[in-house]
Amino acid sequence: MEVLVPVIGPSAALRFLLSDFLFRHGKKYFPALTACRLAVRCKTAPAHARLCFVDAYVEYMEMRAKR
C-alpha cells in the first residue's frame, strides 16, 4: 500500500521530484524541476511551479502504470 504524502509549496515539490520519483526523466520532469527551483528563489510564481509539478506527476504516474 502506498502512503500519500502532502506536497505543500515549491520546496516540498522540489524535494519530492528529486527524492521520490523513481523515473527522473520525461517531457514534463525537467520543466517541473526548473519551475520549482525558480519558485523557491522567488523568480517565478508558485502557481506556475504547481502546474508544472502536477503535469510531471501525472506523467510519472502514467509511466509507472506502464511498467
ChimeraX commands (.cxc) that place a marker at each C-alpha (Angstrom):
marker #1 position 0.00,0.00,0.00 radius 0.5
marker #1 position 1.30,3.41,-0.97 radius 0.5
marker #1 position 1.41,6.21,1.57 radius 0.5
marker #1 position 0.19,9.57,0.31 radius 0.5
marker #1 position 2.30,12.50,1.42 radius 0.5
marker #1 position 1.09,16.09,1.05 radius 0.5
marker #1 position 3.30,18.29,-1.07 radius 0.5
marker #1 position 2.93,21.84,0.20 radius 0.5
marker #1 position 4.89,24.55,-1.55 radius 0.5
marker #1 position 7.64,24.64,-4.15 radius 0.5
marker #1 position 10.36,23.46,-1.73 radius 0.5
marker #1 position 8.42,20.30,-0.91 radius 0.5
marker #1 position 7.63,19.77,-4.59 radius 0.5
marker #1 position 11.32,20.08,-5.46 radius 0.5
marker #1 position 12.29,17.58,-2.74 radius 0.5
marker #1 position 9.60,15.20,-3.98 radius 0.5
marker #1 position 10.82,15.44,-7.58 radius 0.5
marker #1 position 14.41,14.77,-6.52 radius 0.5
marker #1 position 13.83,12.02,-3.98 radius 0.5
marker #1 position 10.52,10.25,-4.56 radius 0.5
marker #1 position 10.27,9.96,-8.33 radius 0.5
marker #1 position 11.52,6.55,-9.47 radius 0.5
marker #1 position 11.91,7.89,-13.01 radius 0.5
marker #1 position 13.90,11.09,-13.27 radius 0.5
marker #1 position 13.17,11.77,-16.90 radius 0.5
marker #1 position 10.27,12.59,-19.13 radius 0.5
marker #1 position 8.98,15.53,-21.11 radius 0.5
marker #1 position 7.48,17.18,-18.02 radius 0.5
marker #1 position 10.07,16.28,-15.36 radius 0.5
marker #1 position 12.83,18.79,-16.15 radius 0.5
marker #1 position 10.49,21.77,-16.68 radius 0.5
marker #1 position 8.96,20.97,-13.29 radius 0.5
marker #1 position 12.41,20.89,-11.66 radius 0.5
marker #1 position 13.25,24.25,-13.20 radius 0.5
marker #1 position 9.93,25.82,-12.23 radius 0.5
marker #1 position 10.18,24.61,-8.63 radius 0.5
marker #1 position 13.76,25.84,-8.30 radius 0.5
marker #1 position 12.77,29.24,-9.67 radius 0.5
marker #1 position 9.76,29.44,-7.36 radius 0.5
marker #1 position 11.93,28.62,-4.34 radius 0.5
marker #1 position 14.14,31.58,-5.34 radius 0.5
marker #1 position 11.04,33.79,-5.88 radius 0.5
marker #1 position 11.88,34.08,-9.60 radius 0.5
marker #1 position 8.55,32.66,-10.80 radius 0.5
marker #1 position 5.07,32.28,-9.38 radius 0.5
marker #1 position 4.41,29.30,-7.11 radius 0.5
marker #1 position 1.21,28.70,-9.10 radius 0.5
marker #1 position 3.30,28.12,-12.23 radius 0.5
marker #1 position 5.54,25.69,-10.36 radius 0.5
marker #1 position 2.45,23.89,-9.05 radius 0.5
marker #1 position 1.08,23.40,-12.57 radius 0.5
marker #1 position 4.43,22.10,-13.79 radius 0.5
marker #1 position 4.70,19.76,-10.81 radius 0.5
marker #1 position 1.20,18.37,-11.37 radius 0.5
marker #1 position 1.98,17.80,-15.07 radius 0.5
marker #1 position 5.18,15.96,-14.12 radius 0.5
marker #1 position 3.37,13.89,-11.51 radius 0.5
marker #1 position 0.67,12.85,-13.99 radius 0.5
marker #1 position 3.37,11.88,-16.48 radius 0.5
marker #1 position 5.20,9.95,-13.74 radius 0.5
marker #1 position 2.07,8.03,-12.75 radius 0.5
marker #1 position 1.45,7.14,-16.40 radius 0.5
marker #1 position 5.00,5.80,-16.70 radius 0.5
marker #1 position 4.57,3.78,-13.51 radius 0.5
marker #1 position 1.32,2.28,-14.79 radius 0.5
marker #1 position 3.09,1.06,-17.94 radius 0.5
marker #1 position 5.83,-0.77,-16.00 radius 0.5
marker link #1:1,2 radius 0.2
marker link #1:2,3 radius 0.2
marker link #1:3,4 radius 0.2
marker link #1:4,5 radius 0.2
marker link #1:5,6 radius 0.2
marker link #1:6,7 radius 0.2
marker link #1:7,8 radius 0.2
marker link #1:8,9 radius 0.2
marker link #1:9,10 radius 0.2
marker link #1:10,11 radius 0.2
marker link #1:11,12 radius 0.2
marker link #1:12,13 radius 0.2
marker link #1:13,14 radius 0.2
marker link #1:14,15 radius 0.2
marker link #1:15,16 radius 0.2
marker link #1:16,17 radius 0.2
marker link #1:17,18 radius 0.2
marker link #1:18,19 radius 0.2
marker link #1:19,20 radius 0.2
marker link #1:20,21 radius 0.2
marker link #1:21,22 radius 0.2
marker link #1:22,23 radius 0.2
marker link #1:23,24 radius 0.2
marker link #1:24,25 radius 0.2
marker link #1:25,26 radius 0.2
marker link #1:26,27 radius 0.2
marker link #1:27,28 radius 0.2
marker link #1:28,29 radius 0.2
marker link #1:29,30 radius 0.2
marker link #1:30,31 radius 0.2
marker link #1:31,32 radius 0.2
marker link #1:32,33 radius 0.2
marker link #1:33,34 radius 0.2
marker link #1:34,35 radius 0.2
marker link #1:35,36 radius 0.2
marker link #1:36,37 radius 0.2
marker link #1:37,38 radius 0.2
marker link #1:38,39 radius 0.2
marker link #1:39,40 radius 0.2
marker link #1:40,41 radius 0.2
marker link #1:41,42 radius 0.2
marker link #1:42,43 radius 0.2
marker link #1:43,44 radius 0.2
marker link #1:44,45 radius 0.2
marker link #1:45,46 radius 0.2
marker link #1:46,47 radius 0.2
marker link #1:47,48 radius 0.2
marker link #1:48,49 radius 0.2
marker link #1:49,50 radius 0.2
marker link #1:50,51 radius 0.2
marker link #1:51,52 radius 0.2
marker link #1:52,53 radius 0.2
marker link #1:53,54 radius 0.2
marker link #1:54,55 radius 0.2
marker link #1:55,56 radius 0.2
marker link #1:56,57 radius 0.2
marker link #1:57,58 radius 0.2
marker link #1:58,59 radius 0.2
marker link #1:59,60 radius 0.2
marker link #1:60,61 radius 0.2
marker link #1:61,62 radius 0.2
marker link #1:62,63 radius 0.2
marker link #1:63,64 radius 0.2
marker link #1:64,65 radius 0.2
marker link #1:65,66 radius 0.2
marker link #1:66,67 radius 0.2
view
